[in-house]
Amino acid sequence: MTVDPVTLTAELVRCPSVTPAEGGALVLLEKLLGNAGFECTRVDRGGIANLFARWGEKGHPRSFGFNGHTDVVPVGAAAAWSMDPFGAEIHDGILYGRGATDMKSGVAAFVAAAIDFVTNTPPKGAVILTITGDEEGEARHGTVALLDWMRAEGEAMSHCIVGEPTCPTRMGEMMKIGRRGSMTAYVTARGVQGHTAYPHRAKNPLNAMVRLMDRLARHELDQGTEHFDPSTLAITTIDTGNPANNVIPAEAQATVNIRFNDAHSSESLSEWLWQMADQVTGETGISFDLRIKVSGESFLTPPGPLSDLVAGAVRAVVGVTPELSTTGGTSDARFIKDHCPVVEFGLVGRTMHQVDENVPVEQIEQLKAIYGRLLADYFGPEKSALSP
């Protein structure tokens, strides 16, 4: 059985699976994988559709996994698109549509590679696919739900590849061996409202908020670590909602986003934020309240057998040795890293989330070939460094 990854990508793009809608994408994949001998289970939770598929023995110590998502971001201004966002039209070797890059092509490539591999060279072990419909959304009931279900059912991956786009400009140039952590602090400063002509009768929360924001923005969190760039802090908004120019407001709000490396944890950074706020409270008498949301901790899969396996497959197919990187935002690898070693590798992500999102069909074919080579090398007759 041979699956054309370009045709499968087009079929998936035609499924309008704007998060959190399933749009028919997982139904299509479940039928395809089931017909190929995979044991499929829908792991839906919280209104989110997820699919678990395994070929081979449950609990086998050699269980290679792929992870990806079929949900996509909204198309935005549909009139700005030169083609139907869900039409999957191909022009001059380029396939257009929402999700073409992020990441229905990646899912199509690993599904096609997995089906071909287990059909033509059935391995001693298991091939596991975890596909979610909640990566672009809150991500609370997607890969997390799949991992929770796997833990309860005794299912496990020994190693995993997340098929997110990882290459900046050229196929094969980069893989992700880790990601920065991400957290957002919603800060409220509370003072006393008053007339601007009598500031001594009021407590202006804006003065304290500006002081705190300035200190946070000027603080150097670190200078980077061995595998990570320096952590960053960005002030994204300061608001009061005050329409009057002669009224000192009672409250002010601000939002801060921190992308942090492995020199920190969300807990240590939360403690630091509270310390800074308490300092300004002591100086101004203005109280602060912080609500902190953590999207994910920083993590690293140290360079070694798994990254070597990926690099070898990429070199064999496209003749490029990928750079080991930890750049970019968050991905579902932040959840999988607690389950098994994980590396991300996919195609060029230049147009993801853009109008006229597109992917060269050649890249989809190359990605399937790389994933197929990964499986062949992992389960091959020669003992792999990843063998249990």
Secondary structure, 3 states (H helix, E strand, C coil): CCCCHHHHHHHHHCCCCECCCCCCHHHHHHHHHHHCCCEEEECCECCECEEEEEEECCCCCCEEEEEEECCECCCCCHHHCCCCCCCCCEECCEEECCCCCCCHHHHHHHHHHHHHHHHHCCCCCEEEEEEECCCCCCCCCCHHHHHHHHHHHCCCCCEEEECCCCECCCCCCEEECEECEEEEEEEEEECECEECCCHHHCECHHHHHHHHHHHHHHCCCCCCCCCCCCCEEEEEEEECCCCCCCEECCEEEEEEEEEECCCCCHHHHHHHHHHHHHHHHHHHCCEEEEEEEEEECCEECCCCHHHHHHHHHHHHHHCCCCEEECCCCCCCHHHHCCCCCEEECCCECCCCCCCCCEEEHHHHHHHHHHHHHHHHHHCCCCCCCCCC
